[in-house]
Amino acid sequence: MVDMLFSALQRALHRAVGEDPVALYITERKGGKLVVGHNLSLLPPRLERETQAAGLDGFWAGRHLQHALEGMEWDLNVYLPPSHFHENLQDTLLMVVLPALALLCIWLCSLWFLVRIFRQKQALVQGSLSGLIRDEARKEIQRRQRTWFVHGSLGEIEQVRNSLLQGQDALLHDPLTGILNRRAFDQQRAGLEQAGRPYWLVLFDVDNFKRVNDSWGHGVGDAVLFRVATIMARTLGDEQVYRIGGDEFAALLPWEQAEVECRLTHLLGRVKALKWREFADAITLSAGGARYPDDALTLLERADACLYESKHQGRDCWHLAASSPVDGEVVTVSV
């Protein structure tokens, strides 16, 4: 009869546990002697009577729960082995932690993408600001690189750039003749000397220009200056000719002396051949030049002395300083 009772309890415990990895057993309240149980192989060699600590203890040692049966001197015991907590932790990782990691990865990728966009915009805007200097090749590259997220900013910078370039043009160009002015002359000359590049400095005067102004008015005088400047720019190069005073012009020519002589002769002939509606007399030029670095310390004075020599010789001619002048003497080659 007793064996039947224990068999029934054994079956009841088996049905209660099923296939779960849980040890379910009954012990005597006094002494803790085992009465009957299921999955007893899961019990550790030494089991504390009260293993109910929370936290990570169950993860390492498992968990023991005990409940007193009313009306009997028995206790019902449940032991959850560490593997039970390991499996639950794995399930938790799969259901909670891994999706959270996936969301974190998506967030980090989005942040990285936004940082790249910001850096690209910053680089393009910085490139546009750097492109405020006159650089047509860079301007074309930046035009191709425009994207939807910086188009507005680059458009505003482009407007600023255009305004700045227009301002630079106004600062460096003579408003009457359209050629470069004294400021541009000083900048270009300093740049050539800083780079150590040889060049000819040639000064020009419009002969008898005061008489044109006095006889025909300043309107005609302005027209004379404009046409003479146009011929000079076409003959010597529009980036190498400068108006430095009223009827005074200058040129910075990076050529050998033979080329300079040929161009000056051609220039004076073209200016003299101009026809004027207001008067029949020809407009002529006088010119004088010196070479850098042969006359580095007194370059402007040497060129001005050669210009004076041209005027003294009757105007409509040019003089160039020789390479090795004797101190105190102006030696020239003239035509």
C-alpha positions as CSV (number, residue, x, y, z in Angstrom):
1,M,0.0,0.0,0.0
2,V,2.9,2.4,0.8
3,D,4.6,1.5,-2.4
4,M,1.5,2.4,-4.3
5,L,1.3,5.7,-2.5
6,F,4.9,6.6,-3.4
7,S,4.4,5.5,-7.0
8,A,1.4,7.8,-7.3
9,L,3.4,10.6,-5.8
10,Q,6.2,9.9,-8.3
11,R,3.8,10.0,-11.2
12,A,2.2,13.2,-9.9
13,L,5.6,14.9,-9.6
14,H,6.5,13.7,-13.1
15,R,3.3,15.1,-14.6
16,A,3.9,18.4,-12.7
17,V,7.4,18.9,-14.1
18,G,7.0,17.3,-17.5
19,E,10.1,17.7,-19.7
20,D,11.3,20.9,-17.9
21,P,14.8,20.7,-16.4
22,V,13.5,21.1,-12.8
23,A,14.0,18.9,-9.8
24,L,10.8,18.4,-7.8
25,Y,10.9,16.4,-4.7
26,I,9.4,15.9,-1.2
27,T,11.4,15.7,2.0
28,E,10.6,15.1,5.6
29,R,10.3,18.3,7.6
30,K,12.4,16.9,10.4
31,G,15.8,15.8,9.2
32,G,15.3,16.6,5.6
33,K,15.2,12.9,4.5
34,L,14.1,12.5,0.9
35,V,10.7,10.9,0.5
36,V,10.2,10.9,-3.3
37,G,11.3,13.1,-6.2
38,H,11.7,13.6,-9.9
39,N,14.8,14.7,-11.9
40,L,16.9,14.2,-8.8
41,S,20.0,14.0,-11.0
42,L,19.8,17.8,-11.3
43,L,20.5,18.3,-7.6
44,P,24.0,19.5,-6.7
45,P,26.2,17.3,-4.4
46,R,25.6,19.7,-1.6
47,L,22.4,21.7,-1.5
48,E,21.8,24.5,1.1
49,R,18.5,24.3,2.7
50,E,17.7,27.9,1.9
51,T,19.0,28.9,-1.5
52,Q,16.7,31.8,-2.2
53,A,19.1,34.6,-2.6
54,A,18.2,36.9,-5.4
55,G,20.5,38.5,-8.0
56,L,23.3,36.5,-9.7
57,D,23.4,33.7,-7.2
58,G,20.8,31.7,-9.1
59,F,22.8,32.2,-12.3
60,W,25.8,30.4,-10.7
61,A,24.4,28.0,-8.2
62,G,20.7,27.5,-9.2
63,R,17.8,28.3,-6.9
64,H,16.1,26.1,-4.2
65,L,12.5,26.8,-3.2
66,Q,10.7,25.0,-0.3
67,H,7.0,25.0,0.7
68,A,5.5,23.3,3.8
69,L,2.6,20.9,3.0
70,E,-0.3,21.5,5.4
71,G,-1.5,18.6,7.5
72,M,1.7,16.6,6.8
73,E,5.3,16.5,8.1
74,W,6.6,16.9,4.6
75,D,8.0,19.8,2.5
76,L,7.6,20.3,-1.2
77,N,11.0,21.3,-2.8
78,V,11.7,22.8,-6.2
79,Y,15.3,23.2,-7.5
80,L,16.0,25.3,-10.6
81,P,19.5,24.4,-11.9
82,P,21.9,27.1,-13.3
83,S,21.2,25.8,-16.9
84,H,17.6,27.0,-16.5
85,F,18.8,30.6,-15.9
86,H,21.3,30.3,-18.7
87,E,18.6,29.4,-21.2
88,N,16.4,32.2,-20.0
89,L,19.2,34.6,-20.3
90,Q,19.9,33.4,-23.9
91,D,16.2,33.8,-24.8
92,T,16.3,37.3,-23.2
93,L,19.3,38.2,-25.3
94,L,17.6,37.0,-28.5
95,M,14.4,38.8,-27.8
96,V,15.6,42.1,-26.2
97,V,19.3,42.7,-26.4
98,L,20.0,41.7,-30.0
99,P,17.1,44.0,-31.3
100,A,18.5,46.7,-29.1
101,L,22.0,46.2,-30.6
102,A,20.5,46.2,-34.1
103,L,18.8,49.6,-33.3
104,L,22.0,50.9,-31.9
105,C,23.9,49.9,-35.1
106,I,21.2,51.6,-37.2
107,W,21.5,54.7,-35.1
108,L,25.3,54.7,-35.4
109,C,25.2,54.2,-39.1
110,S,22.7,57.1,-39.4
111,L,24.9,59.3,-37.3
112,W,27.9,58.3,-39.4
113,F,26.0,59.1,-42.6
114,L,24.9,62.5,-41.2
115,V,28.5,63.3,-40.1
116,R,29.7,62.5,-43.7
117,I,27.0,64.7,-45.1
118,F,28.0,67.5,-42.8
119,R,31.7,67.1,-43.6
120,Q,31.0,67.1,-47.3
121,K,29.0,70.2,-47.0
122,Q,31.7,71.8,-44.8
123,A,34.3,70.9,-47.4
124,L,32.3,72.2,-50.3
125,V,31.5,75.5,-48.4
126,Q,35.1,75.8,-47.4
127,G,36.1,75.2,-51.0
128,S,33.7,77.8,-52.2
129,L,35.1,80.3,-49.7
130,S,38.6,79.5,-50.8
131,G,37.4,79.9,-54.4
132,L,36.7,83.6,-53.7
133,I,40.0,84.2,-55.3
134,R,39.9,84.3,-59.1
135,D,40.2,80.6,-60.2
136,E,38.0,79.6,-63.0
137,A,39.1,75.9,-63.0
138,R,38.2,75.6,-59.3
139,K,34.9,77.3,-59.9
140,E,34.0,74.7,-62.6
141,I,34.9,71.8,-60.3
142,Q,32.8,73.2,-57.5
143,R,29.9,73.6,-59.9
144,R,30.0,69.9,-60.7
145,Q,30.2,69.0,-57.0
146,R,27.0,70.8,-55.9
147,T,24.5,68.6,-54.2
148,W,21.0,69.0,-52.9
149,F,21.9,69.6,-49.3
150,V,24.4,72.4,-50.0
151,H,23.0,74.0,-53.1
152,G,21.5,76.9,-51.3
153,S,24.6,77.7,-49.3
154,L,26.9,77.4,-52.3
155,G,24.5,79.6,-54.3
156,E,24.8,82.3,-51.7
157,I,28.6,82.0,-51.5
158,E,28.7,82.1,-55.3
159,Q,26.8,85.5,-55.2
160,V,29.3,86.8,-52.6
161,R,32.1,85.5,-54.8
162,N,30.8,87.3,-57.8
163,S,30.3,90.5,-55.9
164,L,33.8,90.2,-54.5
165,L,35.3,89.6,-57.9
166,Q,33.4,92.6,-59.3
167,G,34.8,94.6,-56.4
168,Q,38.3,93.4,-57.2
169,D,37.9,94.3,-60.8
170,A,36.8,97.7,-59.8
171,L,39.8,98.1,-57.6
172,L,42.3,96.9,-60.2
173,H,40.9,98.4,-63.4
174,D,40.8,101.9,-64.7
175,P,37.1,103.0,-65.1
176,L,37.8,105.2,-68.2
177,T,40.0,102.9,-70.3
178,G,39.1,99.5,-68.9
179,I,42.8,98.4,-68.6
180,L,44.6,97.7,-65.3
181,N,45.4,100.6,-63.0
182,R,48.2,101.7,-60.7
183,R,47.2,99.4,-57.9
184,A,47.4,96.4,-60.3
185,F,50.7,97.7,-61.6
186,D,52.3,97.8,-58.1
187,Q,50.9,94.3,-57.3
188,Q,52.2,92.7,-60.5
189,R,55.6,94.4,-60.3
190,A,56.0,93.2,-56.7
191,G,55.0,89.7,-57.7
192,L,57.5,89.5,-60.5
193,E,60.3,90.8,-58.4
194,Q,59.4,88.4,-55.5
195,A,59.5,85.5,-57.9
196,G,62.8,86.7,-59.4
197,R,61.5,86.9,-62.9
198,P,63.2,89.4,-65.3
199,Y,61.0,91.9,-67.1
200,W,61.0,95.2,-68.9
201,L,59.4,98.2,-67.3
202,V,58.2,100.6,-70.1
203,L,56.7,104.0,-69.4
204,F,54.5,105.8,-72.0
205,D,53.2,109.4,-72.4
206,V,50.6,110.6,-74.9
207,D,52.5,113.4,-76.7
208,N,50.9,116.9,-76.4
209,F,47.9,115.5,-74.6
210,K,47.3,118.8,-72.7
211,R,46.8,120.6,-76.0
212,V,44.1,118.1,-77.0
213,N,42.2,118.7,-73.7
214,D,42.6,122.5,-74.0
215,S,41.6,122.6,-77.7
216,W,38.8,120.0,-77.9
217,G,37.7,119.4,-74.4
218,H,38.0,116.6,-71.9
219,G,35.4,114.5,-73.7
220,V,37.7,114.2,-76.7
221,G,40.7,113.7,-74.4
222,D,38.9,110.8,-72.8
223,A,38.2,109.3,-76.2
224,V,41.9,109.6,-77.1
225,L,43.0,107.9,-73.9
226,F,40.4,105.1,-74.4
227,R,41.5,104.3,-78.0
228,V,45.2,104.5,-77.2
229,A,44.8,102.2,-74.2
230,T,42.8,99.7,-76.4
231,I,45.7,99.7,-79.0
232,M,48.2,99.2,-76.2
233,A,46.3,96.3,-74.7
234,R,45.9,94.6,-78.1
235,T,49.6,95.0,-79.0
236,L,51.3,94.3,-75.6
237,G,48.7,92.2,-73.9
238,D,45.7,93.4,-71.8
239,E,47.3,91.8,-68.6
240,Q,50.5,93.7,-69.1
241,V,49.4,97.3,-69.7
242,Y,48.5,99.8,-67.0
243,R,47.2,103.3,-66.8
244,I,49.2,104.9,-63.9
245,G,48.3,108.5,-64.3
246,G,46.3,111.0,-66.4
247,D,48.0,110.4,-69.8
248,E,50.7,108.1,-68.4
249,F,50.8,104.4,-69.1
250,A,53.1,101.6,-68.1
251,A,53.8,98.0,-69.3
252,L,55.5,95.1,-67.6
253,L,56.9,92.9,-70.4
254,P,58.5,89.5,-69.7
255,W,60.2,89.4,-73.2
256,E,63.7,89.6,-74.5
257,Q,64.9,93.0,-75.7
258,A,64.4,92.2,-79.4
259,E,60.8,91.3,-78.8
260,V,60.2,94.4,-76.8
261,E,61.8,96.6,-79.5
262,C,59.6,95.0,-82.2
263,R,56.4,95.4,-80.2
264,L,57.2,99.1,-79.3
265,T,57.8,100.0,-82.9
266,H,54.6,98.3,-84.0
267,L,52.6,100.0,-81.2
268,L,53.9,103.5,-81.9
269,G,53.1,103.0,-85.6
270,R,49.5,101.8,-84.9
271,V,48.8,104.7,-82.5
272,K,50.1,107.2,-85.0
273,A,47.9,105.7,-87.8
274,L,44.7,106.4,-85.8
275,K,42.2,108.8,-87.5
276,W,40.3,111.3,-85.5
277,R,37.0,113.0,-86.4
278,E,37.7,116.1,-84.3
279,F,41.1,117.0,-85.6
280,A,43.6,116.0,-88.4
281,D,46.8,115.8,-86.4
282,A,48.2,112.4,-85.4
283,I,48.3,111.3,-81.8
284,T,51.8,109.9,-80.9
285,L,53.4,108.1,-78.0
286,S,56.8,108.5,-76.3
287,A,58.2,105.6,-74.4
288,G,61.2,104.7,-72.3
289,G,62.1,101.4,-70.5
290,A,64.6,99.7,-68.3
291,R,65.1,96.0,-67.5
292,Y,64.8,94.2,-64.1
293,P,67.1,93.0,-62.6
294,D,69.8,94.9,-64.5
295,D,68.5,98.2,-63.0
296,A,66.7,96.7,-59.9
297,L,67.5,99.6,-57.5
298,T,66.8,102.5,-59.9
299,L,64.4,100.7,-62.3
300,L,61.6,103.3,-62.3
301,E,64.1,106.2,-62.4
302,R,66.0,104.6,-65.4
303,A,62.8,104.0,-67.3
304,D,61.6,107.6,-66.6
305,A,65.0,108.9,-67.8
306,C,64.6,107.0,-71.0
307,L,61.1,108.4,-71.5
308,Y,62.5,111.9,-71.0
309,E,65.1,111.2,-73.6
310,S,62.4,110.2,-76.0
311,K,60.6,113.5,-75.5
312,H,63.9,115.4,-75.8
313,Q,64.5,113.6,-79.1
314,G,61.3,115.0,-80.6
315,R,58.7,112.5,-79.3
316,D,57.1,109.6,-81.2
317,C,60.0,107.3,-80.3
318,W,61.2,104.9,-77.7
319,H,64.4,104.5,-75.7
320,L,65.6,101.5,-73.7
321,A,68.3,101.5,-71.1
322,A,71.4,99.6,-71.8
323,S,72.3,96.6,-69.6
324,S,75.4,98.1,-67.9
325,P,75.3,101.9,-67.8
326,V,78.2,104.0,-66.5
327,D,77.4,105.6,-63.2
328,G,75.6,108.9,-63.7
329,E,75.1,108.4,-67.4
330,V,71.9,107.3,-69.3
331,V,72.9,105.0,-72.0
332,T,70.0,104.1,-74.4
333,V,69.1,102.2,-77.4
334,S,66.6,104.2,-79.5
335,V,64.6,104.2,-82.6
